[in-house]
Amino acid sequence: MPAPSALYAYPKLRSLALSLLLVSGPSGALDTASIMASALSPNCLEYRVVGLCFWLFCTPFGCKIKTSTKVRHFIPELVVSSYATTGNNPWTEMAALSSPISGAEGGGNLITPNTRRDNLPRYKNVDGIGHPGGWTATQLASQSGYACASGASAFMPYYLSTLDSLAWRQGIPESFYPESLVPGIREIGRQASGNMWGNVYPRQGFLVQPDDFKAAAVMAQRAGDVITRNGQPHVYVPLTPAKRDGYWPPGPIAENDASTHKWQLLYPQVQPMCATFPSDPVQSSDGSYAWSLWRPYSCCKREGQTFLFSIDFEGGAS
């Protein structure tokens, strides 16, 4: 669970994040405006009508059953930055949130330019910050019909690896978990397909991976895995929105499973499409990368005082 002191610090960090929006970053860097614009992606949104909801609507004159359309679409919840040098988050307005602190000063890859030396670990810091374009994506969804609200808060620092140095830099305690010790468990990609990029566990900042993009992507997946679950042995704020009548937020992300999440590359270039890892690598010249993490929401418009149930066109009820 997050340390109490860290939880109290996060509201202050969010206020700092909002104030930092007034600071201009260098040209060509990732900024808030480009992140918000990236949310206007029909490919990532993937809006669909998936079923019907049934409501009990009552008046003094009696009750009747009313229906509403159940929809499903993805929403960008997090900007997950994965970068080598501590304090160099490519999202320029947010970089000050992850400045070096005691116990988390250094950074960079433990790798030499020699192409034969590809068996040394790479290290990445990771920040998971609330996506500022959730509202933009919701407005895009509303053009097709009813739209779901995001469970994430814009600019909220859900995870900063500099505050989680024991787990992220030392691998404690997850280096001793079965998922870390037994080959073939929780892999991104598959050995049999020849595209295995790395293991989700231990969820730390080191990985033996000769490809810089793939190493950064594994780190982003690890951080997203932590953030979307409760009770993990890390310092973080969980992003686990609660279910309510007519509203079904996403569960934890699962590697290789596009039904639970999708990634949209933001840096070193903004791409208009989403994919799960493994995806096509795009190398960065400065060892920094960033993605939007999109997750699926289902919802329907309230049409009565009491929610009865819903049915999905593909089968099943809830």
C-alpha positions, 0 to 999 in steps of 0.5 A: 500500500502507498506510504501515508506520507506519500499520499498526503504529498500527492495533492500538493504535487498535483497543485504544483503540476497545474501551476507548471502548465504556465511554464513553456517547454523547449520546441519539439518536446512533448507538451500538454497541448499536443497530449490533449490533441492526441486524444482526438483519435477514433482508432484509440476511442473505439466507440461501440454500442454493446447492449441495453440497460433496464431501469425501473421508472416510478411516478405517483401513478405507477411504475414502468420499465425503461431502457437505455443504450449501453456503450463502450469506449476507451478513455486516455487515463494516464500519460506514462513517461519512461526515461533514462535520466532522472528529472528528464520526463519528456512531458516538459511541464511535468518534469519538475515533479520527478526531480532527483531526490535523496535515494533517487539521484542517478539515472541512465543505462548500464550499457556500453556503445559496443554492440556486442555488449547487449547483456547489461541492464537498462534503467528507466524512471517512470511517471504515471500522471493523469491524462489531460485529454480525457475530457476531449476524448469524452467529447469525441465519444459524445458525437456518436451518442452517450459517453462515459465519464473517466475515472482518472483526474487530469494532472494527478501524479498517480506514480512517480518512480523517484518516490518509490525507490525501494521497489523501483530501484532495489526490486524489494520485495518483488524480486522474490515473488514467484512471478519474478523467479519462474520463467514464462510467467507474466511475459510481454509478448511470447517466447513461442512467437519470438517477440518476448520483450520482458517480464512484468515482474519484478516491477522495477526500473531495470531490464536486460533488453538490447532495444531501448524502446522495448525496455522503456515499454516494459517499464511503462507496462510495469508501472501501469500494472501497479497503478491499476491495482489496489494494495501493491507494495509500491508508493503510488495512488491506485487508479481503480474507479468504482462500479455503480449503477449503469457504469462499468469502469475498467479492471486492471490492465493485463499484458498482451490483452487489448480488451483491458488497455491500449497504448498510444505513443506520444514521444518521440512522436505522436501516433494517431493509433493505439496498440498493445505491446509488442508494437512497432519500435520507434527509437528516441535519440535521448532515451525518453519515451511517453505513451497514453494509457487508454482503458475501456469504460462501459456505461448507459444513461440513467432512465429510472430510479432503480437499475435492474440489469443490463444485457450485452448483444454478445451475450451475458448480463450484469 
